Amino acid sequence: MWRLLGSCCWIFVFTLSASVLFLVDCHPALTEGHVGSLHENKHGSAVQVRRRKASGDPYWAYSGTYGPDSWAISNTDCRGTLQSPIDILDQNTKVGEEYQELLLDGFENESSNKTWMKNTGKTVAILLKDDYFVSGAGLPGRFKAEKVEFHWGQSNASAGSEHSIDGRRFPVEVRKDCS
């Protein structure tokens, strides 16, 4: 696993559980009853909510019919104003001694056959079933890494990252979901 992640020069965005950051990572999840059904968005127009055919995951987007205005239809946690994607403003970041060293425990070990990859229809996700942990860097504890997702553009020069720093998006982003 470390060979896969260690040599990358990508932005790492660590998404922790809602109990740590008090924010919800909001990518709407649908129940089977919602698949293909019509709902009304806040503008009063009918929106058909559907799943991605490739993976069975819910379909969502950052713009258009399936954009942020429709997210709350399939997941009420998505009604907040602090939703993904975020723009990290360099001038607002804290640079302190306690935030410097992020500790990755277990990532140096070869993964077992319990770890597997999934095509979500939008990205590649690696579902981590072994013991991989993240701590340090000001985090209030040790958190189990559950999933690694990759977001990329159509070419090395395109802005494929979900999040941005000072308005600048990057060709690739790797996100680790921890709990």
N, C-alpha and C positions, 0 to 999 in steps of 0.2 A: 504494500500500500504506500509506504513512504517513497518508494521509487517513482510512483505515479504522481504524487503531490509535491515531493521535495525539490524537484528540478524546475518547477514552474515559476515564472515571473509574473504571476497574475495577482489581481486584487483578491484578498480573502475577506469575505464578509461572513461573520459568525452570527447566526441567528439562534438565539437561545429561547427556551420555553417562555411562555407568557408570564410565568411566576417570577422569572428573573428580571426581565426588562419591562414588565407590565404593559407590553404591547402584544398585539396579535399579528402573527405572520399570516396574512390573509390571502389565500388563494382558494376561492370558493370550492367547497366540497358539496356534491349533490347526492341525494339519495336516489334510489332507482325510481321513486315516484315522481321526481322532478325531471327526469330525462325526457326531452322532447316536449315538455309541457310549456304553455304560454304563461308568462307573468307580466305584470305591468311595472315599468321602471318609474323613477321619480318624475319623469317628464310626461308620463301618461301613455307612452307608446308600448305596444306589446313587444316583448322580447322572448324569443324562444331560447330556453336554456338547454344545452345538449352536452354530451360527453364527447371527448376525443375518441374517434374510432380505433386508433392504433393501440391505446392503452386502457381505455375505460375510465380515464381520469376526466374530471370536469373541464369543460372548455371555458377559457377566460382570456382576456386580452387587456392591453393598456389603453386601447382606444376603440372607437366604433361601437357596434351593437353589444358586444360582450365586454366592454370597458368598465372602468370603476363605477359608473352609475348603475350597473347591473349586478355588481358583486353581492350586495346585501340581499338580493333575491334568493340566492342559494346558501348564504351564510350570514346570519345577522351580526356576527362579530366584525363583518366587513363594512359596517356603517360608520366607523370612526374616521377621524381626519388624519391619523398617523399611520397611513397605509404604505405599502411598498409600491413603487420604488422610492428610495430616499436619495436626496442629494446631500452628501456629507460636506459641510462647509469647513474648510481648513481653519479659518479664523475662530471657529467655535469649538474646535477639538481641544481636549486636555492632553497635554504632554507632561506626564509626571513619571517619576521613578517607578511607582507601583503599576503603571500601565505598560511598561516596556516589554516585559518578558512573558510571552504566551507559551504555556507548556503543553506539549502534545504527548500524551502518554499512550503507548501501545501502537502508534503509527509506524514505528520502526520494525514491527513484527510482520511477517508474511501473513496475509489473511487466509482464513480457512475457507472451506467450500460453503460456509453459511452466508458469506458476503456475496451479493449478486447485483448485477446491473439491470436497469429497466429503461426502456424507451418510453418516455411520458408523452411523446407526441410533440413536445416543445423543447425538450432537453434530454440529457442522459443523467440518470440518477444512479448513484451507487448506494445501495441499502446496506448499512453496516450492522452486522449481527454479532461481530466479535467485540471485545472490550477495547474500545478506543475512547480516550478521555481528553478533555480540554480544561485547563485551569490557568491560574495566574493572570497577569495583565489586568488586575483590578476586579476580576470576576469574584462574586461572593461564594465561591465553592468550586467543586469539581463536577463537570458535566459530561454525560455519556454522549458521544457523537453517534447519531442515528442514521444520518444520510448526508451524502455529498452530491451537490448538483452543479452542473456546468451550464453556463449561459454564454453563447458566442454569437458573433456576427456572421455575415455571409462570406467575408474574406478577412484576412489579417488586418486590413485597414479600416474595417467597419466597426461601428460601436455596438458590440453585442452584449456588453455588461448591462445587467438590470439596474444597478445602482450607479451613482456618479459621484465624483469628487470635484467640488467647485464647478459643477455643470459639465464636466468632461466625462464622457463614457469611454470605456476601454474595449479592446477586441474580445476579451474573455474575462469571465468572472467565475470564481469557484465559491460556492456557498456551503457551509457545514451547518446542519441543523442539529442542535444538541438539546438534551433534556436533563 
